[in-house]
Amino acid sequence: MPKERHLIQNEYGAHFFRFTVPKWYQISHSTNKKTILLSLKTKDPDLARARVQQMSVFTRLLLTKIKKHGKVGFMSLGKQA
């Protein structure tokens, strides 16, 4: 099975979404964060893969909107600009 790019598993079997914060975002938002690590709240590899795919799409959409408009409120994520 192919390995998901943003999927990691800790020593206890829990899965996490790991995302590298783009350099342009770090500079424009004055943050030192280089990675974001979010628990997927599962030990099931298939469920973890599905959740990582959803998180990847959401993250790309969010970063695209931030890059285009500056800041984006969570209520405007579903609206097409």
C-alpha positions in Angstrom: 0.0 0.0 0.0 1.4 3.4 -0.9 2.5 5.6 2.0 0.5 8.8 2.6 2.7 11.9 2.5 1.3 13.5 5.7 0.6 10.4 7.7 2.7 9.4 10.7 2.2 6.9 13.5 3.6 7.2 17.0 5.0 4.3 19.1 1.6 3.6 20.6 -0.1 3.1 17.2 -2.0 6.4 17.1 -2.0 8.2 13.7 -1.3 11.9 13.1 -1.5 14.4 10.3 1.8 16.1 9.9 2.0 19.2 7.7 5.0 21.4 6.9 4.1 25.1 7.1 5.2 26.8 3.8 8.0 29.4 4.1 5.9 32.1 2.6 3.3 31.6 5.4 6.0 31.6 8.1 7.3 34.9 6.8 4.0 36.6 6.2 2.5 35.6 9.5 5.6 35.9 11.7 5.5 32.4 13.0 8.3 30.1 14.0 6.2 27.0 13.5 7.7 24.7 10.8 5.3 21.8 11.2 1.8 21.2 12.5 0.9 17.9 14.1 -2.8 16.9 14.6 -4.1 13.7 16.1 -6.4 11.7 13.8 -7.8 10.0 16.9 -7.5 6.5 15.4 -5.3 3.5 15.4 -6.9 2.1 12.3 -4.6 2.6 9.3 -7.4 2.7 6.7 -9.4 5.3 8.6 -6.2 7.3 9.2 -5.5 7.3 5.4 -9.0 8.6 4.7 -8.7 11.3 7.3 -5.3 12.4 6.0 -6.6 12.7 2.5 -9.4 15.0 3.8 -7.0 17.1 5.9 -4.7 17.4 2.9 -7.5 18.7 0.6 -8.7 21.1 3.4 -5.2 22.4 4.1 -4.5 23.1 0.4 -7.8 24.9 0.0 -7.1 27.0 3.1 -3.6 27.9 2.1 -4.7 28.8 -1.4 -7.4 31.2 -0.1 -4.9 32.7 2.4 -2.4 33.3 -0.3 -5.0 34.9 -2.6 -6.9 37.0 0.0 -4.5 37.5 2.9 -6.6 36.2 5.8 -9.6 33.8 5.6 -12.3 33.3 8.2 -13.5 29.8 8.9 -17.1 30.7 7.9 -15.9 31.6 4.4 -14.1 28.4 3.6 -17.1 26.8 1.9 -17.8 29.8 -0.3 -16.2 30.0 -3.8 -14.4 33.3 -4.6 
